[in-house]
Amino acid sequence: MKLLFIHQNFPGQYLHLVRFLLRAGHEIVGIGENANIKNRGVLPGCTTIGYPTPQKAGPATHHYLRGLEAAVRRGQAVARTLRALKRRGFVPDVVSLHPGWGEGLFVRDFFPRTPLIMFCEFYFRAGQADVGFDPEFPTDLDGNVGIHLRNTAQVMSLLTADGCVCPTEWQASRYPAFIRDKMRIIHDGVNVDYMTPNPDESIVLQRLKQPGHSRFLDAPAPEDDARETVGSLLRLSRADKVVTYAARNLEPYRGIHIFLRMLPELQKRHPDAHVVIAGNDGTSYGKAPPDGRCYKDIYLAETADRLDMSRIHFVGRIAYASLRALFRVSTAHVYLTYPFVLSWSCLEAMSCGALTVASATGPVLEAIRHGGNGLLANFFDREKLLATLDDILKNPSAFDAVRTRARQSVVEKYGLDKCLRAQWKLLEDAARGCLP
């Protein structure tokens, strides 16, 4: 088949599916933003087309509507790309796209008879789920009222969809009934053949001059490496006490403030433990800090004088192989999240047999049963999180059965082969006109 995928961060959620389809011999075209394609690279065998980064909303636009104007501009950029693609004679059998940023607004105008499958990631609602969840970051009147319009481009796109796909039941539950009626719940899939346990794994860290910062030895050296690295190498394995935390960005949506504020007391109880924290300093979700600092630095300023920074390791963004190694050596992996999108890293850690201590929030409750395949604590209950980690670090082997069940649960429910078969069935049904 001829298949078109549209995602500003192409391949984004379609990475595994596109690779699967390429191996099967299908013709794939992917469309994404030029800058993101340049950063991520292209998939061999896939025709990848970039569109220019669209302008942001103008300063005179009402602030409730700036997101919508930006989405329309992005949709227009995609429309121009589709026009050129169609003039070259490419008419896909199925189009798959992420409608969240406006890229799906005008696709139907170019391919009126082609089935459209849209990826439903998250539907915002005032006063629900992530909105107003954290009292430390209260939502004001504008935030509550403006959130209604945040779904506008997504809904306008979804009205033209023939079918929808959503990764989890909880995420699907956020959407209106008229969208859920044409939705299938299919996770993106976890590569459980790669994300496997290995009790003999180890990681090697090199300390940087900036207190509390290290790098994986297999990672590219930072600029001025000769001046920036200090001290001897540190090797960590399952024989060590290693508490891990990983997120795309270290921000409140993923509980970095809860985690860092808990660490001083954890170090008092376990001064021999090492804490490895992977993630960038940016902001993926919610508002960026108003003073130009990153959230990590804000919360370190609160806690650094009570921390042994020689046993804290901020390693930044790490390679996928390094992330796997980190999960494999983890004594306890902490995953905290607002009621929002469930991170791939949570399931990947479980697939590696990491003992995951997670927040008892909506998306997590779908994947983790307390005491079964992981451990849960209220997102805001630092004392419970501390007590749970304390128990684990005192007797890690007591939780071996939980580690085993964690991997089993991911293999059974989120294994990549199973998810890819379901995704392929959706595409086949769309092409045959068999969608509800």
Helices and strands as residue ranges (DSSP letters): E 2-6, G 12-14, H 15-23, E 27-33, H 34-40, E 47-51, H 66-87, E 94-97, H 107-110, E 116-119, H 141-146, G 147-151, H 152-158, E 163-166, H 169-173, H 177-180, E 183-185, E 202-208, E 214-216, H 225-228, E 229-237, E 242-249, G 252-254, H 256-269, E 274-280, H 295-303, G 304-306, G 309-311, E 312-316, H 320-329, E 332-335, H 344-351, E 356-359, H 362-365, E 375-377, H 382-394, G 396-399, H 400-414, H 416-431
